[in-house]
Amino acid sequence: MSGSLQLLRFGWLELVSCLFPIALFAALAVSQYVDLPIPRYDALLLYCVALTALFLVVGLETWREVAVILAFHLVGLGLELFKVQVGSWQYPGDAWTKVGGVPLFAGFMYAAVGSYLCQAWRRFDLRVSGYRPVPTTVLALAIYANFFTHHWTMDLRVPIAAGLLIALRRTWVFYTVGTRRYRMPLAVAFVLIGFFLWIAENAGTFLDAWNYPDQVNVWRLVHPAKFGAWALLVSMSFVLVASVKSLEGRLYHRGTAATVATPAATDPSTTEISLQHEDANRPPG
Protein backbone atom coordinates (compact mmCIF):
# COMPACT_ATOMS: atom_id res chain seq x y z
CA MET A 1 0.00 0.00 0.00
CA SER A 2 2.88 2.33 0.79
CA GLY A 3 4.28 1.93 -2.73
CA SER A 4 0.86 2.56 -4.30
CA LEU A 5 0.40 5.67 -2.17
CA GLN A 6 3.80 6.98 -3.24
CA LEU A 7 2.92 6.35 -6.88
CA LEU A 8 -0.33 8.27 -6.46
CA ARG A 9 1.52 11.14 -4.78
CA PHE A 10 4.08 11.17 -7.57
CA GLY A 11 1.34 11.20 -10.21
CA TRP A 12 -0.47 14.06 -8.46
CA LEU A 13 2.68 16.17 -8.23
CA GLU A 14 3.37 15.54 -11.90
CA LEU A 15 -0.19 16.52 -12.77
CA VAL A 16 -0.13 19.82 -10.91
CA SER A 17 3.35 20.55 -12.33
CA CYS A 18 1.75 20.30 -15.79
CA LEU A 19 -0.87 23.00 -15.12
CA PHE A 20 0.37 25.24 -17.94
CA PRO A 21 0.65 22.45 -20.56
CA ILE A 22 -2.78 21.08 -19.54
CA ALA A 23 -4.35 24.52 -19.82
CA LEU A 24 -2.65 25.04 -23.19
CA PHE A 25 -3.92 21.75 -24.63
CA ALA A 26 -7.40 22.45 -23.27
CA ALA A 27 -7.33 25.70 -25.24
CA LEU A 28 -6.14 23.85 -28.37
CA ALA A 29 -9.07 21.46 -28.07
CA VAL A 30 -11.64 24.20 -27.46
CA SER A 31 -10.31 26.38 -30.29
CA GLN A 32 -10.43 23.43 -32.68
CA TYR A 33 -14.12 22.71 -32.16
CA VAL A 34 -15.60 26.06 -31.12
CA ASP A 35 -16.15 29.01 -33.45
CA LEU A 36 -14.16 32.03 -32.25
CA PRO A 37 -14.67 35.73 -33.05
CA ILE A 38 -11.00 36.10 -33.98
CA PRO A 39 -8.55 33.76 -35.76
CA ARG A 40 -7.63 30.68 -33.72
CA TYR A 41 -3.90 31.41 -33.37
CA ASP A 42 -4.57 35.00 -32.28
CA ALA A 43 -6.99 33.78 -29.60
CA LEU A 44 -4.43 31.22 -28.42
CA LEU A 45 -1.74 33.91 -28.16
CA LEU A 46 -3.97 36.15 -26.01
CA TYR A 47 -4.92 33.15 -23.88
CA CYS A 48 -1.30 32.11 -23.29
CA VAL A 49 -0.23 35.65 -22.38
CA ALA A 50 -3.13 35.88 -19.91
CA LEU A 51 -2.26 32.44 -18.52
CA THR A 52 1.36 33.47 -17.96
CA ALA A 53 0.23 36.65 -16.20
CA LEU A 54 -2.16 34.64 -14.02
CA PHE A 55 0.58 32.22 -12.96
CA LEU A 56 2.74 35.20 -11.98
CA VAL A 57 0.01 37.02 -10.07
CA VAL A 58 -1.10 34.01 -8.03
CA GLY A 59 2.50 33.07 -7.23
CA LEU A 60 2.76 29.85 -9.25
CA GLU A 61 5.82 31.32 -10.96
CA THR A 62 8.33 34.01 -10.02
CA TRP A 63 9.63 36.86 -12.17
CA ARG A 64 12.87 34.95 -12.69
CA GLU A 65 10.99 31.85 -13.77
CA VAL A 66 8.82 33.84 -16.16
CA ALA A 67 11.98 35.35 -17.63
CA VAL A 68 13.54 31.94 -18.26
CA ILE A 69 10.24 30.65 -19.68
CA LEU A 70 10.18 33.67 -22.02
CA ALA A 71 13.74 32.85 -23.06
CA PHE A 72 12.73 29.32 -24.03
CA HIS A 73 9.71 30.82 -25.82
CA LEU A 74 12.10 32.85 -27.97
CA VAL A 75 14.39 29.84 -28.48
CA GLY A 76 11.38 27.86 -29.68
CA LEU A 77 10.16 30.63 -31.97
CA GLY A 78 13.56 30.85 -33.63
CA LEU A 79 13.46 27.13 -34.33
CA GLU A 80 9.87 27.32 -35.55
CA LEU A 81 10.57 30.15 -38.00
CA PHE A 82 13.41 28.20 -39.56
CA LYS A 83 11.68 24.81 -39.67
CA VAL A 84 8.54 26.21 -41.29
CA GLN A 85 10.61 27.97 -43.94
CA VAL A 86 12.43 24.74 -44.87
CA GLY A 87 9.16 22.80 -44.95
CA SER A 88 9.61 20.58 -41.90
CA TRP A 89 6.05 21.37 -40.76
CA GLN A 90 3.35 23.98 -41.25
CA TYR A 91 0.63 25.88 -39.41
CA PRO A 92 -2.74 25.73 -41.18
CA GLY A 93 -5.02 28.73 -41.09
CA ASP A 94 -4.47 32.47 -41.13
CA ALA A 95 -3.80 34.84 -38.23
CA TRP A 96 -2.91 38.46 -37.66
CA THR A 97 -0.07 37.39 -35.40
CA LYS A 98 1.53 35.05 -37.90
CA VAL A 99 5.13 35.87 -38.90
CA GLY A 100 6.95 33.90 -41.57
CA GLY A 101 4.20 31.30 -41.50
CA VAL A 102 4.56 30.85 -37.71
CA PRO A 103 1.91 32.07 -35.26
CA LEU A 104 3.52 33.81 -32.30
CA PHE A 105 1.62 31.56 -29.91
CA ALA A 106 3.82 28.66 -31.07
CA GLY A 107 6.61 29.75 -28.74
CA PHE A 108 4.33 29.04 -25.78
CA MET A 109 4.44 25.34 -26.60
CA TYR A 110 8.13 25.49 -25.76
CA ALA A 111 7.46 27.82 -22.85
CA ALA A 112 5.13 25.14 -21.45
CA VAL A 113 8.17 22.86 -21.11
CA GLY A 114 9.99 25.54 -19.12
CA SER A 115 6.90 26.08 -16.96
CA TYR A 116 6.72 22.36 -16.21
CA LEU A 117 10.38 22.27 -15.14
CA CYS A 118 9.93 25.29 -12.86
CA GLN A 119 6.78 23.84 -11.30
CA ALA A 120 8.34 20.39 -10.86
CA TRP A 121 11.46 21.93 -9.32
CA ARG A 122 9.36 23.53 -6.62
CA ARG A 123 6.84 20.75 -5.99
CA PHE A 124 9.38 17.90 -5.96
CA ASP A 125 12.06 20.02 -4.26
CA LEU A 126 14.46 19.08 -7.06
CA ARG A 127 18.23 19.28 -6.64
CA VAL A 128 21.07 17.92 -8.76
CA SER A 129 24.47 16.49 -7.93
CA GLY A 130 27.47 16.06 -10.21
CA TYR A 131 26.07 18.64 -12.64
CA ARG A 132 28.73 20.17 -14.89
CA PRO A 133 27.19 23.41 -16.23
CA VAL A 134 29.87 24.38 -18.76
CA PRO A 135 30.03 21.17 -20.86
CA THR A 136 26.27 20.63 -20.50
CA THR A 137 25.55 24.17 -21.74
CA VAL A 138 27.98 23.82 -24.66
CA LEU A 139 26.39 20.52 -25.71
CA ALA A 140 22.87 21.93 -25.32
CA LEU A 141 23.82 24.81 -27.63
CA ALA A 142 25.33 22.31 -30.07
CA ILE A 143 22.08 20.33 -30.05
CA TYR A 144 20.10 23.49 -30.81
CA ALA A 145 22.50 24.53 -33.57
CA ASN A 146 22.33 21.06 -35.13
CA PHE A 147 18.58 21.42 -35.58
CA PHE A 148 19.47 24.15 -38.09
CA THR A 149 22.75 22.99 -39.61
CA HIS A 150 21.79 19.38 -40.36
CA HIS A 151 19.77 20.65 -43.32
CA TRP A 152 23.04 21.54 -45.07
CA THR A 153 25.72 19.48 -43.35
CA MET A 154 26.01 16.13 -41.58
CA ASP A 155 23.46 15.45 -38.84
CA LEU A 156 25.51 15.33 -35.63
CA ARG A 157 22.74 14.60 -33.15
CA VAL A 158 24.03 11.09 -32.37
CA PRO A 159 27.61 12.13 -31.47
CA ILE A 160 26.31 15.20 -29.61
CA ALA A 161 23.84 13.01 -27.70
CA ALA A 162 26.71 10.65 -26.85
CA GLY A 163 28.72 13.62 -25.58
CA LEU A 164 25.76 14.72 -23.46
CA LEU A 165 25.48 11.25 -21.94
CA ILE A 166 29.17 11.36 -21.05
CA ALA A 167 28.83 14.85 -19.52
CA LEU A 168 25.81 13.67 -17.46
CA ARG A 169 27.16 10.24 -16.56
CA ARG A 170 27.52 11.20 -12.88
CA THR A 171 24.68 13.68 -12.70
CA TRP A 172 21.74 12.75 -10.51
CA VAL A 173 18.48 14.57 -9.90
CA PHE A 174 17.05 14.25 -6.38
CA TYR A 175 13.35 14.66 -5.69
CA THR A 176 10.92 14.29 -2.81
CA VAL A 177 7.60 12.45 -2.81
CA GLY A 178 5.71 12.61 0.47
CA THR A 179 8.32 12.09 3.17
CA ARG A 180 10.84 10.18 1.08
CA ARG A 181 13.76 11.36 -1.01
CA TYR A 182 14.64 9.62 -4.28
CA ARG A 183 17.10 10.06 -7.12
CA MET A 184 17.44 9.18 -10.80
CA PRO A 185 20.07 9.89 -13.47
CA LEU A 186 19.41 13.27 -15.06
CA ALA A 187 19.82 11.72 -18.52
CA VAL A 188 16.96 9.32 -17.75
CA ALA A 189 14.80 12.29 -16.72
CA PHE A 190 15.53 13.92 -20.11
CA VAL A 191 14.44 10.75 -21.92
CA LEU A 192 11.22 10.44 -19.91
CA ILE A 193 10.29 14.09 -20.46
CA GLY A 194 11.12 13.72 -24.16
CA PHE A 195 8.78 10.73 -24.44
CA PHE A 196 5.84 12.61 -22.92
CA LEU A 197 6.58 15.61 -25.14
CA TRP A 198 6.35 13.27 -28.13
CA ILE A 199 2.94 12.12 -26.84
CA ALA A 200 1.94 15.78 -26.47
CA GLU A 201 3.12 16.50 -30.02
CA ASN A 202 0.87 13.75 -31.31
CA ALA A 203 -2.03 15.36 -29.46
CA GLY A 204 -1.14 18.78 -30.88
CA THR A 205 -1.04 17.57 -34.48
CA PHE A 206 -4.27 15.61 -33.94
CA LEU A 207 -5.90 18.89 -32.86
CA ASP A 208 -4.56 20.46 -36.09
CA ALA A 209 -2.42 23.02 -34.26
CA TRP A 210 0.32 22.23 -36.78
CA ASN A 211 0.97 19.53 -39.38
CA TYR A 212 3.91 17.55 -40.66
CA PRO A 213 3.96 17.04 -44.44
CA ASP A 214 2.54 13.50 -44.15
CA GLN A 215 -0.32 14.76 -41.94
CA VAL A 216 -1.79 17.38 -44.27
CA ASN A 217 -4.46 15.13 -45.81
CA VAL A 218 -4.89 12.61 -43.00
CA TRP A 219 -3.55 12.51 -39.45
CA ARG A 220 -0.74 10.05 -38.81
CA LEU A 221 1.35 9.26 -35.76
CA VAL A 222 4.34 11.59 -35.45
CA HIS A 223 7.51 9.73 -36.41
CA PRO A 224 9.13 8.13 -33.33
CA ALA A 225 12.42 9.84 -34.22
CA LYS A 226 10.86 13.06 -32.91
CA PHE A 227 10.90 11.48 -29.45
CA GLY A 228 14.69 11.58 -29.51
CA ALA A 229 14.69 15.15 -30.80
CA TRP A 230 12.50 16.28 -27.90
CA ALA A 231 14.67 14.45 -25.36
CA LEU A 232 17.66 16.40 -26.70
CA LEU A 233 15.84 19.73 -26.77
CA VAL A 234 14.87 19.30 -23.11
CA SER A 235 18.55 19.80 -22.28
CA MET A 236 18.30 23.39 -23.50
CA SER A 237 15.29 24.06 -21.29
CA PHE A 238 17.03 22.45 -18.33
CA VAL A 239 20.15 24.58 -18.77
CA LEU A 240 18.02 27.74 -18.73
CA VAL A 241 16.06 26.70 -15.63
CA ALA A 242 19.23 25.48 -13.87
CA SER A 243 20.83 28.90 -14.36
CA VAL A 244 17.96 30.49 -12.43
CA LYS A 245 18.01 27.85 -9.71
CA SER A 246 21.74 28.37 -9.30
CA LEU A 247 21.15 32.07 -8.63
CA GLU A 248 18.47 31.14 -6.10
CA GLY A 249 20.76 28.64 -4.36
CA ARG A 250 18.40 25.80 -5.21
CA LEU A 251 20.43 23.83 -7.73
CA TYR A 252 22.90 21.54 -5.99
CA HIS A 253 22.20 18.62 -3.68
CA ARG A 254 24.11 17.71 -0.56
CA GLY A 255 23.30 14.84 1.71
CA THR A 256 22.18 11.23 1.58
CA ALA A 257 22.26 9.32 -1.67
CA ALA A 258 18.71 8.11 -2.30
CA THR A 259 15.43 6.65 -1.10
CA VAL A 260 15.52 7.82 2.50
CA ALA A 261 13.03 9.53 4.75
CA THR A 262 13.35 13.30 4.67
CA PRO A 263 14.04 15.18 7.94
CA ALA A 264 10.42 16.38 7.92
CA ALA A 265 9.30 12.81 8.56
CA THR A 266 10.80 12.92 12.05
CA ASP A 267 11.53 16.54 12.90
CA PRO A 268 9.96 19.28 10.73
CA SER A 269 12.22 21.92 12.25
CA THR A 270 15.27 20.35 10.60
CA THR A 271 13.95 20.59 7.03
CA GLU A 272 15.12 24.12 6.25
CA ILE A 273 18.51 23.53 7.89
CA SER A 274 19.01 20.38 5.82
CA LEU A 275 18.16 22.12 2.55
CA GLN A 276 20.47 24.99 3.32
CA HIS A 277 23.26 22.51 3.99
CA GLU A 278 22.57 20.72 0.71
CA ASP A 279 23.14 23.92 -1.25
CA ALA A 280 25.93 25.35 0.85
CA ASN A 281 28.74 24.20 -1.41
CA ARG A 282 28.81 23.93 -5.15
CA PRO A 283 30.34 20.68 -6.44
CA PRO A 284 33.28 21.01 -8.81
CA GLY A 285 32.13 21.61 -12.37
Order of alpha helices (4+ residues) and beta strands (2+ residues): alpha-alpha-alpha-alpha-beta-beta-alpha-beta-alpha-alpha-beta-beta-alpha-alpha-beta-alpha
